[in-house]
Amino acid sequence: MTMNEHSAEAAKRAATNPIAPGWYADPEARTFEGRYWIYPTYSAEYDKQTFFDAFYSDDLITWTKAENILDIERIEWAKRALWAPSTIERNGRYYLYFCANDIQSDHEYGGIGVAVSSRPEGPYYDAIGKPLIDRFHFGAQPIDPHVFIDDDGTAYLYYGGWGHCNVVKLNEDMVSLDQLEDGSAYKEITPQQYVEGPCMMKRDGLYYFMWAEGGWGGPDYSVAYACSHSPLGPFERVGKILQQDPDVATGAGHHGVFQATGSDDWYIAYHRRPLTETDRNHRVLCVDRMRFSEDGTILPVTMT
Ligand code: FUB
């Protein structure tokens, strides 16, 4: 059996949730060099979110932690917190987009930054010394970046909280912005009921745009999606695919998606809150199968 076949075969078995100990949230899901990676927020109280760990696995079952892949010490403009990373590879380099500094005052930088490394596990270093998306010029709360490279090589960065989602185009260097076709810096693509945590995937030429909706930290926090023939929408909400299960967990939302190597098997990595927890930050990382029906719609995910 080749490594790819082994990986796809192993991935069909169920992972045990949560996939790792500790409080983590907002997982980005990627496959780099045939290995699965999860990049999450360290989900402690805000002032303790000063670094990122990552988790990797060769079979989606056994996960290993890569510690402190990016530390706030290495980002001069970031003073308070780092969260919601999204990582991607281009031309042998790894780009990690992150939020830093929630809005505290008009004198404080805040926004989405980008760090770079030659390895998926880092160390990552701030690439441009300031936010790539600040809070003054890009039309939505600059949080929850999600990076996506289309088959034609065009790179997009989706972002936004407070019920607004926007998209910008990245240049090939991945650390500067291009304009959209009409010359604008960004486009608003907010689907109905969007709250935060955008995520884009493509299957059979169709763009699936997913997001978290419902109340942050509340039991109705969930994942919904829309489909489009363009990465820029329009995105018409289809419906929910992941939500709380009173027998398993609440608050299942912000997520990423894996395609198992060499197969059409898809997995959703997401955070949820154990039934015994009431602290909003007590969120854990989980992975479950994401299945499609014949007509391409996403079937409801069963939390395990
Ligand atoms: O982890 C901090 C925030 O929680 C993220 O920005 C949101 O998406 C929510 O998951």
Boltz pocket constraint, residues with backbone or C-beta under 6 A from the ligand:
constraints:
  - pocket:
      binder: B
      contacts: [[A, 25], [A, 26], [A, 41], [A, 83], [A, 84], [A, 143], [A, 144], [A, 196], [A, 197], [A, 212], [A, 216], [A, 253], [A, 254]]
      max_distance: 6.0
